[in-house]
Amino acid sequence: MVLLSRRILPLLVLAACSLAPAARPAAAASLANASLEAGTAGWGLETQAGAEATLRLDPEGGPDGKPALVIDVTKVTDKAWHVQLMNYAGSPVEDGVRYTLTFSSKADGPLNVFTTLQEDGGGYANATEPKGLDFSSRWESERVTLTGKGDHAKTRYVLGNLGKRVQTIRLSDFALVGPGEAATPAASTPPAGGAPAAAPATGDAAALEARASAAARREKLGSVVQFNPRPAQEVLGWGGHVVGNEYWDTSTPDLVDVPAALEAYYRDLGLTFVRLNVHWDAKVTGGTPSPAYAAMRDRLRAAQSHGIDDYILSCWSAPTSMKTGKGNKGYFDANENRRYDPGEPLSLLPEENEDAFIDWYVGVVRQLDDDGLGLPLNVSVQNEPDQLAAHENTLMTPEQWARLTVKMRAALDAAGLQAVGILGPDTNYTNAMATQWEVRGGTAVGFDPDETFGEGFLGGIGFTRLDENPKLDAALAGYAFHSYAQHHLPALQVGLARHPKPLWQTENSDAGGNDDFSWALFQFRHFLSDLVDVPNHYWAHWIKPRVGTEPSKWGMVMVDPDTQEVTPSKKHVAFSALWSKVRPGWRVHPMRTNDPDLRANGAGQDGWVNVDLLGFTSPDGAESVVALVNPTRGPKSLTLVGLDASEFQLRSTDADRDDALLAGGAVDRGSLRVELPPFSINLLHATGGLGDTN
């Protein structure tokens, strides 16, 4: 979209037009020993719950040989905020007053942190609204506006969430300035007990003046959004699990018999792969393949007839003949309430039947290939082995899942199917890190989301199961997660850094709200977060048609049972608009913002995480697409500056529009104003990239 020079840090600024309140005297703001000429005086680390980190000074380790603080994080927990940097200047904060913080940052890799001014004492409440920042592996200039929340006589500066992984973080060139305040040097007196700070040089004062001037310009422009010119990851595929046949869900029509639905899914949505269930009754030996296998085969043929050749497989339930109780459900729901009651017997796969299960699964893979459908890219031994489900399911312990994954790898190799990879654990992010149940005596105990019984399917922090089991590590070609819950993400990031593999988000479809567009908005914001807070290379939607003319929060299309007329949902409109343009090979660019209404990352969020801003660039850098979600009930007037694009189009989807063209034309001298409708999903298409992103 925007071709920005490498000579300066690329900025995409979105300025919200509003009337500023009348000016009032601002409380003085400062940092102790901001110049770092007194070493680490005035600065300190706070670690909790066993996290370990050290703080030191590198006298010439910052940009242009300036001093730099170096934080070596050597041990982490499951909470990133257990390592935080503090500055104890004791600055006052006034309600509603804005303070501008600037500094330079560098980490070992992409790192999301937060920053704020905090009450120094009492309940340590936030004195300003926390703001998220994204560090990278090269020096970058940070600038953030912190707005006072109430009046506080004494505060401390906090840079938090540093304990996401074992790493080294470097910081330099600090300044904290309040509006209307003269750009004076930072406080020269650290807290009692520290060495006096040396007065900064004249050049430092001039730099502070320049920063204050820049901060004033930013205040006039309003909200600031900055692209990271260094892509976080490459998009490798968009997928969907297409359900709808009598051997999976009797409430939905067989899509093979609804050509318009096939076109909506396979032609219009922009899918590049499909995910299929290896049905428990898919028999391929002893004569004619079973109807369940034929349904799988026909579904795959339909996808391939529309140009989607790639597919992955997972299994919801082992064949009933191999399971305890001979049932295909995850447990015997005696009350038929789809909720597990302690003591109800489970439907498990005994260890003595594991080899038979693997042989059956590999047989299905070979039959699909023999039928001319090719081999799957990857298989997963069990969909959601962590779930106590009343639908088709086989509950597994982390140990059994690991054992089956290793056996599957050996069986595929023995069959000459080395090209087929294995994904796992196909659980929620949360249960890769911790389990919420235990199996005892054929029943489950626990199942409490607030209580954990083990270290999850990958072993908790650092994916220690992969260290303890090298065969499991070698067997996994990539990670598969479902993103219905996003707890434990800091701990997850530690494991991803220690054991890097391709990331597949293989299922998500839930949505908040109560109408077609609110479901779409919720799903789209969550999808963006799955590319920011977990750098997924592949993302798949759990696609389900809605029988009837009214939309549902899970559905992509509505199918009229009488006429078989197909109507796309708002979710389908929004995703097809992006996926049909952003294809495999495009790069993902996280963004930053100080707009309090817009989220660029998951900082400060838990459970369901939403993101409003994300950029994409084509492999050759000739095109860009920027997702701009307005989750508020009012319009937003935004100004994009610093662009080097020649032309643009802004398209919008909301309750009344379907990917409608709102504006287009030339970009005038690097500046562009756009108007976002209330409660809308918007895509900005532009020529040019986001600077040198190679």
Stockholm file with secondary structure:
# STOCKHOLM 1.0

chainA/1-694         MVLLSRRILPLLVLAACSLAPAARPAAAASLANASLEAGTAGWGLETQAGAEATLRLDPEGGPDGKPALVIDVTKVTDKAWHVQLMNYAGSPVEDGVRYTLTFSSKADGPLNVFTTLQEDGGGYANATEPKGLDFSSRWESERVTLTGKGDHAKTRYVLGNLGKRVQTIRLSDFALVGPGEAATPAASTPPAGGAPAAAPATGDAAALEARASAAARREKLGSVVQFNPRPAQEVLGWGGHVVGNEYWDTSTPDLVDVPAALEAYYRDLGLTFVRLNVHWDAKVTGGTPSPAYAAMRDRLRAAQSHGIDDYILSCWSAPTSMKTGKGNKGYFDANENRRYDPGEPLSLLPEENEDAFIDWYVGVVRQLDDDGLGLPLNVSVQNEPDQLAAHENTLMTPEQWARLTVKMRAALDAAGLQAVGILGPDTNYTNAMATQWEVRGGTAVGFDPDETFGEGFLGGIGFTRLDENPKLDAALAGYAFHSYAQHHLPALQVGLARHPKPLWQTENSDAGGNDDFSWALFQFRHFLSDLVDVPNHYWAHWIKPRVGTEPSKWGMVMVDPDTQEVTPSKKHVAFSALWSKVRPGWRVHPMRTNDPDLRANGAGQDGWVNVDLLGFTSPDGAESVVALVNPTRGPKSLTLVGLDASEFQLRSTDADRDDALLAGGAVDRGSLRVELPPFSINLLHATGGLGDTN
#=GR chainA/1-694 SS CCCCCTTSCCCBBCCCCCCCCCCCCCCCCCCBTTTCTTTTTTEEEEECTTCEEEEEEETTCSGGGCCEEEEEEEECCSCGGGEEEEECCCCCBCTTCEEEEEEEEECSSCEEEEEEEEESSTTCCBSBCCEEEEECSSCEEEEEEEEBCSCBSSEEEEEECCTTSSEEEEEEEEEEECTTCCCCCCBCCCSTTSCCCCCCCHHHHHHHHHHHHHHHHHHHHCCCEEECSSCSEECCEEEEEECCSTTTCTTSCCGGGCHHHHIIIIIISCCSEEEEECCTTCCCSSSSCCHHHHHHHHHHHHHHHTTCCEEEEECSSCCGGGSGGGCSBSBCCTTCSSSCCTTCCBCCCCGGGHHHHHHHHHHHHHHHIIIIICCCSEECSCSCTTCCCSSBCCCCCHHHHHHHHHHHHHHHHHTTCTTCEEEEEEEEHHHHHCBSEEEETTEEEECCTTCCCBCTTTTTTTTHHHHHCHHHHHHCSEEEEECSCCTTHHHHHHHHHHSCCCEEEEECCCCCSSSHHHHHHHHHHHHHHHHHTSCCSEEEEEEEEEESSSCCSSEEEEECTTTCCEEECHHHHHHHHHHTTSCTTCEEECEEECCTTCCSSCTTCCSSCCCCEEEEECTTSSEEEEEEEECSSSCEEEEEESCCCSEEEEEEESSSCSSEEEEEEECBTTEEEEEECSSEEEEEEEESCSSCCC
#=GC SS_cons         CCCCCTTSCCCBBCCCCCCCCCCCCCCCCCCBTTTCTTTTTTEEEEECTTCEEEEEEETTCSGGGCCEEEEEEEECCSCGGGEEEEECCCCCBCTTCEEEEEEEEECSSCEEEEEEEEESSTTCCBSBCCEEEEECSSCEEEEEEEEBCSCBSSEEEEEECCTTSSEEEEEEEEEEECTTCCCCCCBCCCSTTSCCCCCCCHHHHHHHHHHHHHHHHHHHHCCCEEECSSCSEECCEEEEEECCSTTTCTTSCCGGGCHHHHIIIIIISCCSEEEEECCTTCCCSSSSCCHHHHHHHHHHHHHHHTTCCEEEEECSSCCGGGSGGGCSBSBCCTTCSSSCCTTCCBCCCCGGGHHHHHHHHHHHHHHHIIIIICCCSEECSCSCTTCCCSSBCCCCCHHHHHHHHHHHHHHHHHTTCTTCEEEEEEEEHHHHHCBSEEEETTEEEECCTTCCCBCTTTTTTTTHHHHHCHHHHHHCSEEEEECSCCTTHHHHHHHHHHSCCCEEEEECCCCCSSSHHHHHHHHHHHHHHHHHTSCCSEEEEEEEEEESSSCCSSEEEEECTTTCCEEECHHHHHHHHHHTTSCTTCEEECEEECCTTCCSSCTTCCSSCCCCEEEEECTTSSEEEEEEEECSSSCEEEEEESCCCSEEEEEEESSSCSSEEEEEEECBTTEEEEEECSSEEEEEEEESCSSCCC
//
